[in-house]
Amino acid sequence: MDFLAIRFAVASVVMIALRPTCLRGMTLVGLWRAVCLGAVLGLGYITQTFGLRYTSATVSGFITGMFVVFTPVMSWIILRQKINRNTLLAVALATVGLALLSLHGWSVGVGELLTLGCAIFYAVHIVGLGEWSSKYEPYGFSLLQIATVAVIALVTASPGGIRMPPDAWIWGIVGITATLATAIAFLVQTWTQSLVSPTSAAIVMTMEPVFAGLFGVFFGGNRLTLRIILGAVCVLIAMFIVTLKSSSKVPRLES
C-alpha cells in the first residue's frame, strides 16, 4: 500500500506539473464522476494488494483478468446493454487464454475472494469510464481518478506509517510506474474508452499477460512453452472477433 500511495501521488504531481490548468473547465458533475471512478479503481487496487498476501501472483493475475468476464455482465446490469454471441465467444476465449497464461493450480480462500472483488471493481470502472469518458477532457478526468486513488491508498497505508523508497533504484521503479504505467496508461485508457465499448476495452486489456509472457521470454530468460503460445493465440483470436464486430459497424464512405 505504501508503494501504491507513492506511485499514484507521484503520478498526480507529474500530471499537475505538466498541465496546471487542466481542471479549469471541469464541472461539478464531472468532478463527482471522476472521483467515483477513482474510488472504485482504488478499491480494486486495495483488494488486489491485500489478496496477494493470501494467494500466489499467478492465481491473482488470472482472477484479476476475470474482469473481462464481469465487464459485459456489469454493462448489462448497470446500462442494460445486451450481450451478443460474438461477445460471449470473445469473453470465453479470452478467459481460456488467461487461464493458460497464468493459472497453475488454484484453491479458493480469502485471497482468492478478495481478488475476485478486485476484478468486479475493475469491471465497474471500465463500464463507468466507457459511459462517461467521452463527455469530459481526458487529461483532467484521468488526473482526478489518479489523485483519488492516491488519497485512498495514502489513507489505507497511513495507520502503519508510510515508508518511503529506501534507495535510488526503488525511486526509479516508482518513477517508471508512476509515469508510464499510471499517468500515461490511464490517460490513454480514458481517451480510448470514449471510442470503444467497455467489453471491447476489457478484451483488449487481456493482452497484458500476453505481453508479460513475451517480455518474460525475451528479457527474463523464461522458456516459450506451448501453454504460453496457446494462451496468447486465444487472447489474440478474442481480440480479432471484437475488432471484426466493431469494424462491421463503421459506415463505408460512398465514392
N, C-alpha and C positions, 0 to 999 in steps of 0.2 A: 504494500500500500504506500510506503514511503516513495518507492520508485515511481509509481503511478502519479502520486501527488506532484512530485518534482517535474516529471515528464510533461504533464498537462499544464502545469503552471508555467514552465519554460516556453511551451508552445504558445500559450496565451500571450506572454510578454513579447515574444518574437513577432506574432501577428499584429499586436497593437503597435509595436515599434515600426513595422513596415507600413502600416496604414492607420495612423492615429485617429482619422476621422471616419473610419469605416462604419461606425454605428450612428452616424448623424441622421440618416434618413430612416432608421428603424422605428416602426410603430410599436405601441404598447402590446398590441396583439402579436406582432412578430416576435417581440422580446419574450412574451409569455410562452409562445410555441417553441422557440429555440431553447428556453430554459427547461421546458417539459421534456423535449427530446434529449437534452443533455443529462437530465436526471435519470431517464430510462437507460441511456447509454452508460452512465456512471454506475447504476445498479447492476448492469451487465458485467462491467469490469470487476466490481466488488465480489459478486457471486462466483465469477470465474476464478478470481485470485484466491478466495477462501476455499473454493472447491479443490484447487491444486494442492492444498495441504493434506487432502484425504484420498486423492486419486492420482494416477500417473499422467504425465503430459500427453501421451498418445491418446489415452481414453478421453482426456479433457479436450484435445483437439477434435476428436470425432464428434463428441456430444455438442461442443460449441458450433461445429459445422452443421449441426442439425437445424440451424436457423433457416437453412434452405427449405426444410420441410414445413417449419412453422410459419414462414413468411406468407405463402398463399393461404394458409389457414387463417392467419390474422387478417389478411386482406379481406377474406370472406366474412369474418366475424365483425371487423370494425367498419369496413367500407362496403360490404355486401357485394364484392366482386366475385363473379363466378369462376370456378376452376375448370378449365377445359382439359381434354385428353392429352394434348401435347404438353401442357404444363405439368400434369401428373407424371407423364413419362419422363420428362426432363428432370423433375424433382427426384424420381425413383433412381434414375441413372446417376445423378449427382451424389445421392446418398450411398449407393453401392461404391462409387468411386472413392468417396470419403472413407468408407469402411476399409477398402483395400489399401488406401494410402496410410491410414493412421491407426487402425484397430488391431491390437494383438492381445486378445483376452480381455474380459470385462466382467466385473461383478458390481451389482448395484448397492450403493451405500450412500452415506451423507455427501461425500464428494461428488458423486455422480448426480445426485438430486440437485445440489447447488449449481452444478454446471448446466444442468437441464434448464434451471431458472435463467441462467445466463443466456442460453440460446433463445429462450422466449423473449427476454428483454431486447436482444439484438434484433429479433424479427419485428417486434413492435417499433423499434427505432427505424428500421428500414422502411416499414409501411408508412410511418408518420413522415419521414423525410421525403418519401415519394409523393405524398399528398401535399406537403407544404413548401418544398424547396423551390418550386417554380414561382412562388409568389413573392420571394424576397431575394435581395442581393446576396449571392453565395458567400462572399467573404465575411461579411458581418454576421450572417446566420451561422456560419461554421464557427466563428470566434466565440459566439455566445454559448454554443454547445460545448466546445472545448473548455471554456472558462468554468462552466457549470460542473463538468466532470472534475476539474481541478479542485473546486471548492468542496465537492462531495468527498473526494479522495483525501484532501487535507483534513477534513473533519473526522473521517474514519480512521486516519493514521495518527491523529494528534493525541489520543489517550495514552499511547505507549511512547510518545515522543517521536519526533520526525528526525531520522538520521540522514545526514547529508552524504552524498557520494564521497568515498574516502580518498580517491585519487583522480588524476587526470584521465586515466583510461576509462573509468566509470562515468566521469563527466562527459567524455566523448561519446559514450554509448547513449547517455541521456540526451545529448545534443542531436545525435542522429535520429533517435526515435521521436524526439520532440518535433523536429523539423520535417523529416521525410515521412515517418510512419504516423504522425499525428496531424500537424498543421496542413501539410500538402495533401496527405491522403484524405482527410476529412473534407478539405476544400474541394477536391476533385469529386469525391463521392456526393457531396451536396449539390454540385453543379450537374453531374451526370444523371442523378436521380430525378432531375426535372425533365429528362429526355426519355427515360426508360421506365418500365413498370417495376414495382418493388420485387416481384418474383424474378424477373429477368436480372435485376441487380444482384439478388441473392445468389442466383445460379452462377453468374459471372464471378462473384466473390468466392465461390468454392475453388477457384483457381489458386487460392492462397496455399493450400497444402501441396498442390502440384508444383508450384514454384519452389516451395520449401524442399520438396523431394529432389527436384532438379539441382537446386543450389547445394544440397547435401551431397549429391553425386559429384558435381563438378568442383566444388570448393571444400567440401567436408570429408572427402575420401570415402563416402558410402558407396555400396555396390548398387548398380542399376539392376534391380530384380524384376522378374515377370510381374510380381504383385504391384510394384510401382508403375510399370508400364500399363497394365490393365486398368488400374485406378485412374491414371491420367487420361487414358482413352475414354473411359466412361464419363468423366467430367467434361472432356472436350466435345463428345457427342451431345451431351446435355446442353452445352453452350450453343452448339450448331443448331439444335432443334429450336431453342429460344430465339436465336438470331434469324432463322428461317421464318419463324412465325412473325417476328417483328418486321422483317423486310417486306413480307407479303402485304402488310398494311400500308406501306408507303405508296402514295399515289404516283403513277407514272405521268411524266410530262408529255403532252402530245407534240409531235414535230410539226 
